[in-house]
């Protein structure tokens, strides 16, 4: 039923095996940046709630802008890692999909709130 080719991809005579974790430092950095980009949307609101009275700048447009920049940079780096540097581990593909969807969503929300004047 199952042969040795079932777990490998065959394209133009080259065998490529999918690994779960990234093999190169670029792939590991991409996964770490995706976690940081998504984690920023948990940590930054907590910082805003904690220091709202002490530092008024945390209650302005600065914190959402930092979150958008961090998540967008992580999304770009993950896309480059998967397509340009060909880091095709399962973790890299999953983190790229998650961070790209999240970055587009958060960018849309922050820009829409800015245009609406909220």
N, C-alpha and C positions, 0 to 999 in steps of 0.2 A: 504494500500500500504506500508506504513512505520510502522514498529513496534519499540519497545524500543531497540531491538538488533541491529538496523542499525547503531547506532553511537557508539557501543561498540564492542570490539573484544572479541571473546570467544575462549579460548584455555585451554584445560584441566580443565574446570570448573571454571576458574578464570576470572573475568571480569576486563578488563583494559580500562580505558577511556583516550583518547588522549586529552591533553590540548594544548592550543596555546603557553603559556609561561611556562618556566621551574618552577618546584615547589621547587627544592632544590638549595642550594648555589652552588653546583658543576655544575649544569646545567646553572645557571646564569653566572658563571665564564667562562664556555665553550663558551657561546655566546659572552661575552665581549672579550675573547681572539681571537675569530674568527674575530671580528670587528677590533681589534688592528692589527692582522696579515694581514688583507687585507688593512687596513689603512696605514700600514708601507710602502706599495708600492706606496702610494700617497705622504706621508710626506717625506720619505727619498730622493727621487729625488729633491723635493723642497729645502730641506736642502743643498743638493749637489750644486744646481744651485745658491743658495744664498751665500754660504760660500766657493765657489771654490777658489777664489783668496786669502782669508784670511787664511783658513786652508786647505792645499793641501791634507791632508789625506782623505777629503771627496770626492776627485776625483779619488780614488783608488778602490781596490777590497773590501774595508771595508764596504761601505754602502750596496752593494748588498749582502754581506755575512750576515750582520745584518738582512736584510730583509728575507733572506732564513731561518736563525735560528728562527726568530720570527714566521714566517708563518708555518714552520715545527713543532715547539713546540705547536702552536695553533692547528694544525691538529692532532697531537698525543693526546693532551688533549681532543679534541672533539671526537675522536674515542673512547678513554677510557670512556668518559662520556656517550656515547650512548650505547656501548656494555658492558663494565665492570660494570659501576655504574647504568646502565639501566635507564638513563634519556631520556625518549622517547617523549618529547614534540615536537611539530611541529617546533618550532624555533631551537631546538637542532639538529634535523635531517637535516633541511635546512642548518644551519650554518656548520654542519659537512660535508655535501656534497660540499658546496661551498669552504670551506677552504682546504679540501683535494685535490680537483681539482686544485685550485690555487697554493697550496704548491708544488704539483707534477710539474706543469707547470713552476713555478718560479725556482724551484730547477734544473730542466732540462735546462732552459735557462742560469742560472748562471754557472752551471758546464760546459755546452757546450761552453760558452764564455771563461771560464777559460782554457779549453783544446785547444781552437782555438787560444788563445793568443790575444784576442781582448782587 
